[in-house]
Amino acid sequence: MEIFFGIITRQAIRRGSFDSVSELIDAIRRFIDGWNERCEPFVWTKDADIILAKAKRKTTSDTRH
């Protein structure tokens, strides 16, 4: 879902100008309708083991702010 939200943000929301919440909702619905008309599944370029191994080795710094 996170990938989809990134796509919809870049392609339908970020550069838009909306005078009301209903205009924003309409833009999102139009995007989703178009997406569903041409939908294709996401194709993962790496297998799950590679992705999970990379996620496990990431660490955060102990820097205090």
Beta strands, then each sheet from edge to edge (+ up, - down):
end
